[in-house]
Amino acid sequence: MSIRRIESGPRMSQAVVHNGIAYLAGQVGAPGESVATQTTAVLAQIDRLLAEAGSDKSRILTATIWLADMADFAEMNSVWDVWVDKDSPPARATGEAKLATPDYRVEIIITAVCQ
């Protein structure tokens, strides 16, 4: 079975497609921006990577969302709720974690079926 890597670098790929499933790396927005701005940027990156993998947000199986501070949950959800496919919402978990730099406030990891 083939494995296709998307936007690969020496450390990681932004997405890996295997056996009809796209696994996206954790996506982050511009450091230092608001949670809403970072979430908007992350979701745009997810849309782009899913398209390259042959998928879209209606085919997302799972979403794992890490927030640097759970106090930002409502702000992140205000952007997520506009973006998410209302007819096909994924299974989702949201938690608080120390991210790679304090300037990152949200990171989203996606698994989706390819078409």
C-alpha positions in Angstrom: 0.0 0.0 0.0 1.3 3.4 -0.9 1.9 6.3 1.5 1.7 9.9 0.2 3.3 12.6 2.2 2.2 16.2 1.7 4.5 19.2 2.4 7.2 17.1 3.8 10.3 18.5 5.5 13.2 17.0 7.4 11.2 16.7 10.6 7.6 16.1 9.6 4.9 16.1 6.9 1.9 18.4 7.2 -0.3 15.5 6.1 0.1 11.8 5.3 -2.4 9.8 3.2 -2.6 6.0 3.6 -5.3 3.6 2.8 -7.8 6.3 2.1 -7.3 8.2 5.3 -5.6 11.6 5.6 -3.7 12.3 8.9 -2.9 16.0 9.3 -0.2 17.3 11.6 -1.2 19.7 14.3 -1.9 23.1 12.6 -1.2 26.4 14.3 -1.7 30.0 13.3 0.5 33.1 13.5 2.2 33.3 16.9 0.9 36.1 19.0 -2.4 36.6 17.3 -5.8 36.3 19.1 -7.4 32.8 19.5 -10.0 33.7 16.9 -7.4 34.9 14.4 -5.3 31.8 15.0 -8.3 29.5 14.7 -9.4 31.1 11.4 -5.9 30.6 10.0 -5.7 27.0 11.2 -9.0 26.1 9.7 -7.9 27.7 6.3 -4.8 25.5 6.4 -6.9 22.5 7.2 -9.2 23.2 4.2 -6.1 23.5 2.0 -4.4 20.3 3.2 -7.6 18.3 3.0 -8.2 19.5 -0.6 -4.6 18.4 -1.5 -5.2 15.1 0.1 -8.5 14.6 -1.8 -10.9 15.3 1.0 -12.8 18.1 2.6 -14.3 19.1 6.0 -17.4 17.0 5.4 -15.2 13.9 5.5 -13.4 14.7 8.8 -13.6 11.7 11.2 -11.9 13.3 14.3 -10.6 16.6 15.4 -8.4 17.1 18.4 -8.1 20.7 19.6 -5.4 21.9 22.0 -5.8 25.3 23.7 -3.1 27.0 25.7 -5.8 28.1 28.0 -9.3 26.7 28.3 -10.5 30.2 29.1 -10.3 30.6 25.3 -12.8 27.8 24.6 -15.7 30.0 23.7 -13.6 32.3 21.4 -12.2 29.3 19.5 -15.7 27.8 19.2 -17.1 31.0 17.8 -14.9 30.4 14.8 -15.2 26.6 14.7 -19.0 26.7 14.8 -19.1 28.9 11.6 -16.6 26.7 9.8 -17.6 23.1 10.7 -19.9 21.1 8.3 -23.2 21.1 10.2 -24.4 18.0 8.4 -21.2 16.0 9.1 -19.6 17.2 12.4 -16.6 15.1 13.4 -15.9 13.4 16.7 -14.0 16.1 18.6 -12.0 16.5 21.8 -10.7 19.8 23.2 -8.1 20.1 25.9 -5.6 22.4 27.5 -1.9 21.9 26.8 1.4 23.8 26.8 2.0 24.3 23.1 5.4 24.7 21.3 5.6 28.3 22.2 3.5 30.5 24.5 2.6 32.6 21.4 0.6 29.7 20.0 -2.9 29.6 21.5 -4.6 26.9 19.5 -3.5 23.8 17.6 -5.8 21.5 15.7 -5.2 17.9 14.6 -7.5 16.3 11.9 -8.1 12.8 10.6 -10.3 12.5 7.5 -11.5 10.1 4.8 -10.2 10.8 1.3 -12.6 10.6 -1.6 
